[in-house]
Amino acid sequence: MSNDLSAHCRLLPLNQLAALKLKAAGRTVDPERLPVFQLMAWGLSNGLRTTHRRTVFELENLQAQDPAEAFAYLTGNLPGGLIDLERALLKLSPKAAAELLLDTLDMRLKADPHNPYPG
């Protein structure tokens, strides 16, 4: 991924919010990964649980993908849109924000017709 595209992804409001939540949690933002995925990983390492192990597996896969594509996958077809998600995150603690993002990823996985969700 080009540095310009990487910088653009980091400047998107959702990533900026995730970076603020990470800083509020006392974490340093890794410049090699998008903050939205870092916040979810931080939540998992701090006791958050997912409905299915697949969510954790898919989070790891997304972090290994092209950041722009991974971000587009996560934010595609959000009920209420991206702005509603960003507004909701503003009001939450870092851990609650990580949980909301993990729930968003879980919802996205359930809606993906190319990748059947476990029963």
C-alpha positions, 0 to 999 in steps of 0.5 A: 500500500502506498504511503499516501493511501495509508496516511489517508486511511489513518485520517478518516474520522473512524480511525482518528476516533479509534486512535483517541480511544487507544490513547485514552486507554494508555496505548500507543498507536502502532503506525503500521496498523489502522487504529480501528483494528488496533482498538479491537485487538486491544479490547480482546486482550483486555477481556472482551469476548466475541460470539464466535472464534471466527470473529477473532480469526477474521480480525487477524486476517483484516489486519494482515490485508491492505488497510484500505480494503480491510477498512472498506470491508469493515465499514461496508453496508453499516446500518445507519451508516458510518457517521452513526457508528462514529457518533456512537463511539464518541460517547464510549469508553475505550473498552466499550468502543472496542466492544462496539467495533467488534460487534460491528465486525461480527455483524459484517461477517454475518452479512457477508454472503461470500464467507458463511457465518457459523451456525 
